[in-house]
Amino acid sequence: MELQNKDPLQVFAPQLERTSIQGYVWIVFLLVVIGIGFYAFLQQVYLGHEVTGMRDNVVWGVYIVNFIFFMGISYAGALISGTLHLFKTAWRKPVIRMAEFITIIALLIGPCFILLCIGRLDKLHYLVIFGRIQSPITWDVIAISTDIFGCFIFLYLSVLRDIARLRDYELLQLPNWRKKLYNVLSLGYTGTPEQQKRLNRATDIMAAMVIAIAIIVYSVLAWIFSVTLQPGWHSTIFGPYFVIAAVYSGSAVLIVCMWVFRRVYHLEAYITKKHFVAVGVIMLVLAAFFGYFTFSDYLTKWYGSEKNDELLIQLLFKEFYWEFLFSNYVGVLLPLLVVGIAKLRTITNITITAVIVVLALWLNRYIIVVPTLESPYLPIQESRAEWLNYSATWVEWSLTAAGVAVFCLLFTLASKFVTIIPVDGLQVEEKKEDVLV
């Protein structure tokens, strides 16, 4: 009750005003990881793709897996935040901004891994100058650019009220440049009925648009694979399969973010077990859908007994058995058990399950990309084993770690610029919930 009678900005002011010693240590650690990744990037630029595990046979590796994964969680954030906003879900407020941050930050990081696959970055502009509209790669560039633009607008509209509150909150001890920035970004918003009406209408429109864009964009990404005749990729269900997998992984990342910020900023009064269970139920439903699509995809390949598909499935069970088991069995069944059984439905259990789901979905992308490329239509004779089989090098792992570090760093900095939980109307909503209880 004490928190409900207090202005939420008083609770979140320390988060915005200062950074603890642990916070600085965390930021320095992330910068070190990013620095190692930058050194690995320079090695790749100077020495070429020879320093990676990619060869003429397996031309895609961990970079593409990371690209698919980050783009997936970005679309998941857009779908979750947009859907919760449109349906005016009562419990959405403490988690919706985290979903929006996940969307934007992952969208900024994901395409960078595509650039790491390109051998001649100096000719990157050729993609714009000589890009062919018939190419699915061109579709993806257009779709991702549109998605970034739309999601930025949606996030800006979502935080506008809080930016205006930060501008007007006199007790907030911030540098002058930040106060001036809040003043510029608030666009003169004062909360008049007319302004609120227009802002609500614009936010609703953008929420609907980002949902549609997210579905279309991730479907386009899936079509890059499925329009080929490559065994394992030539599938008519890859579009919805990728979309479900994206939202599934994104819901798990959201749960992990909720747990981290709850512990770091002591938000136990705002992010409660109810929120973990609610997002956990979303994760459970998506796990069931993901399991269905996975079963359908592999069943048709196995039952059809087409030679190249058979070779791929044999490779999966021979060389990637544990990865296949973890990603497609543990990653599907664990959420059904933990969230489905009431006694196991604790914050800790749901969070651990979410971490396992994130790892399982990353491995799922890996076994979609690498084994397929290791099973070409035309067999390759008298070649060295390392040319036929893919194994990521320290350069690739360093850049992967750097991508995760950039994600964490941008999330940390974003939480220092605006409250990680929307404060506008937070008191009113919590009091309504108390009345309902």
N, C-alpha and C positions, 0 to 999 in steps of 0.2 A: 504493500500500500504506500510506503514511503516513496518508492520510485515513481508510482503513478501520480503522486501529488507534486513531483518535481518536474521542471522543464527538462525534456530529454536531452537538450543541448548541454545542460549541466553535467549529465552523465557521460556524454561523448566528448566533452571539451578536452579532457586530458589526451584522448586519442589523436586529436587534431593539433594540440598545442606543443606537445613535446614527445620525444622518443627516448625510451629507456636504454640503459647500457646494453641489455639483452637485444634490444631492437637494432642498435648500431652493430653489434657483433653479427647478428643475422644478416644485415645488409652487406657488411664487409665479406662475409662468407659467400654470399650470392655473387658479389662482384669478383671474387677470386675464381669461382667456378666459371663465370662468364669470361674472365680473362684467359683461363686455360682454353676455353672453347674458341676464343678469338685467335690464340696462337695456333690451334689446330686448323682453323680456317685459313690462316696465312700459309701454313704448310701445304694445304690442299691447293691454294691458288698458285704457289710457286712450283710445286712438284707435280700437280695434276692429280687426276683420280687414281693414279698409281698408289697413293697412300691410303686409299679406301679399299674395301673388299669388293667393290663393284667391278665387273669385267664385261666383255662382250656378251656373255651368256646371261648373267644376272645383272642387268643394267640398272635395276632399282633395288634398293636395300632399305636400311634403317631410316634413311632420309624420307623416303616416300611413306613408310609406315608412320613416321612422326607427323608428316603432313596430313595424312588421312585422319590420324588420331586427334590432332589439334583442331582441324577443321570440324571434326565430328563434335567435339565438346563445345565448340563455338556455336554450332547450329542448335545443339541441345539447350544451351543457355538461352538462345533466342526463342526457341519453342516453349521452354518452361516459363520464362519470364513473360512472354507474350500471352500465353494461355492463362496463367494465373492472373494477369492484369485484366484480360477481357472478361473472365468469369467472376471477377471481383471476389476471389477466394479469401475468406476471412483471415486465414493464417499467413497469407502471402507476404505481408509487409516486412518481417524480419529477414526473409531469404531472397526476396525478389531482386534486390540490388546486387547481391552476390552473383546471381545468375546473369545479370546484365554485364557485370564486370568480366565474368568468365567468357561471355560472348565476344566482347571487344578485344580483350587481351589475347585470347586464343586466335582470333581472326588476324591479328597483327603478326603473330609468331608463325602460324601454320605455313603461309606462302613462302616464308624465308627458307624452309627446308626444300622447297622446289628449286629455289635458286642454287642451293648447294649441290643439286644434281646436274646442273648445267656446267658443261666443261668450259665454255667461253662466255663469261659474264659480260665481257666487253661488247658482245653482240646481242645482249638481252633486248635492246630496243628493236631488234629485227622482228620480235614477236608482235609488236604493234604495227610496224611498217609493212611487214610482209605476211602478217597473220591471215590464215584462210578461214572463212566462216564455216567451211565444211569440217574443220578439225575440232574434235571434242576438247582439245587443249584450249583452243580459242574460246569455246563456250565457257570453259571453267574460269578463264581469266575475266571474261565479261561478268559472269555470275558472282565471282568472289568480290570484284570491285563494287558491284551493285550492293552486295550484302554488307560490305564494310560501311558504305555510305549510309544505307538505311539503318543499320544498327547503331551507328554513331548518333544519328538524329533521334532514335528512340531513347538511347541512354541520356542524351542531353535533355530531352523533354521530361524524362523521369526524374532527373536530379535538379531541375530548374527551381522547384519550390524550396528545396533544401539549400540551394545556393543563395536564394533570396533571404532565407532565414539566417544563414551564416553572415551575410552582408549586414543584416540589421541587429545581430546579437552583440551588444556592446561589451559584455563581460568576456568575450573571447579574445585572448591575448595572442594575436598573430602579427607577423611582419606587415608593414604597410603595403608591400607589393601584392601580398595575398588578398588583403582587403580590397585593393583596387581591382584585382582580377575578379573577385567575387562580384564587385559592383558592375564590371563590364559584362560578365557572363550572365548575370541575372536579367539583363535586357529590360530593366525598369519594372520588373514584376513586383506587384504589391499585394496581390491576393484579392483584388476586387472581384465581385461576382462575374463580371463579363470576362475578365482575364482567366478565371478558373474554368468557366464554361468553354472558352476557346482552347485552353491547355488540355482539358479533359478530352475534348473532341479530337484534337491533334494526336494525343497520346494513344487513344483508342484506334485511330486510323493506322498509326505506325505499328502498333502491336499486331494488328491483323496483317499488315504488310510484311513484317519481319517473319511471321509464322510461314506465310506463303513463300517468301524468298528463301527461307531456310530449307524448306522441303524441296523446292526446285533446285537450289544450288547443290545440295548433297546428292540429289538424284543425278545431276549432271556429272558430279564427281564419280558416281557409281558407273555411269554410262561410259566413262573413259575406259573402264575395264570391260564391261559387258558387251560393248559393240565390237570387240575383237573376237577372233575365233580361237583364242588361246584357251586350252583346257583349264577348267577351274574358274575362269572369268566369264566365259560365254554363258550368261544366265539371264533369264527374263525377270528374275525376282531380285536382282542386285540393287535396284533402285530403292524399293521399300525396305529391303534387308539392311542397306547402309543407313537409311534414315532411322530405323529402329535401333540399330547398334549405336548410332550417334547419340540419340536421346538417352539411351541406356547408360552409356559411359558418362555423359554429361550429368545425369542425376547422381551418379556415384561421386563425381568430382565436386558437385555442389554440397553433398553431405560432408565430404572431407573438409571443404572450406568452412562450412558451418561449425564443425568441431574445432578447427584451428582458431577461428576468430572468437568463438565462444570462450575458449581457454585464454587466449592472449589478452583480450579486452574485457574479460569477466562479464560476459553478456548473458549469464545464466538466467537472469530475470526476463530477458527478451527472446532468446533462442532456447526454447524448452524441449522437453522430450516429445511434446506434441508435434513440433516441427520436424524432428528427426523421424518420427513414425510416419508423418504425412508424406515426406519425400521418400522415405523407405518404401511405403506402399506403391508410390509411383515406380520406384526401382523394381519392386516385385512384379508388377504388371508388365513392365518392359522386359524383364528377365524371361517371363513366359513367352512373350512375343518373339524375343530374340532366339530362344530355344526352338520355337516352332519353325522360324525361317531357316535356322542352321540345319535342323533335321531335314527339312524339305529340300534344301540345297544339296546336301550330301547324299540323301536317299536317292534322289533322281539320278545323280552321277553314278552311284554304286549300282543301282538296279538296272540302269540303261546298259551297263557293260560295254560302253564305248571304249576302245582300246586306250586312247590317250588319257581319258578320265580314270580308267583303271590304274594306269601307271602312276598318275598323280596320287590317288588314294593309297596305293601301296607305298609310295614315298612318304606320305603323311604318317602312316602307321609304323613305318620302319625307322625313318630319320627324325620325325617330329612327334613321336608318340606322346611324350609327356607334355609338350606344349599344346597339342591337340586336346589332351585329356583335361588339362588345367583350364584352357580358355573356353571349351565348349561343354564341359561337364561341371567342374567346380564353379566356374563363373556364372553358370545358369542355375544350378541347384541350390547353392548356398544362400542367395537372397530369398528363395522360396521357403527355405527352412527357417532362417533367422527371423525374417519379417513375418512369415506366415504363422509361426508359433508364438503365441502371446508371451510365454515365459522367457523366451529368448530375446524379446523385443526391447533391448536396452540401448541407451545411447552408445555405449562402448561397443556392443556387438554389431549394431547397425553401421558404425563408423569403420570397424575392422572389415566388415563385409564389403563396404564401399571401396576400401583400399584394394581388396582382392579383386573386385569387379574391374577397377581401373587397370590393374595389371593384366587381368584376363582379356579385357577388350584390346589392350595394346598387342598382346600375343595373338589375338584373333586376326588383327590386321597383318601381323607378321606372317602367319601361316597362309594368309590369302595371297600375299605378294611373293615371298621368296620361293616356297616350294613349286609354285606354278612356273616361275622363271627357270627353275632347275629342271623342269620337265618340258623341254622344247619339242616342237613338232619334228624337227629334223635332229636326229641323234648326232652328237659330236664325238668323233673318234680321235684317238691318239692326241688327246689334249691333257694338259696337267690338271690334276684333281682340283686345285685351288681356282682354276679357271671355270670349272664346271659347277662347283659348290661355293656358296656364299658364306663368308664369315666376316662380320663387321670388325673394323680395326679400332685402335684407340682414338683415332681422329673422329670417326663417326660417333663413338660413344661420348667423346668429350663435347662434341657439338650437340648431341642429344641432351646431355646434362646441362649444357649452357642454355638450351631452349627451355628446359624446365625451370632453371634459375631465373631466366628473364621473366617467365610467367609469374613466379613467386615475387620477384622484385617489383614488377609493375602492379601486382595486386597489393603489395605492401604500400607502395607510394600512393596508389589510388585511395587506399583507406586513410591516408594522412591528409588527403585533399578534401574529401567529402566523407561524411559518416557512412560506415559500412552498412548501417541499417537506416532506412528512411525515417527521419524524425518528424516530418510534417504529418500531423494527424495521428501520431503513434499513441499518445495518451488516450485520445478518444476511442481508438480501436481497442486498446487493452481494457478500458473500463467497460465497453460494450461486451467484451468477452467475459468479464467477471460477472456481469448481469446474467448472461446466458448460462454460465456455470451455476 
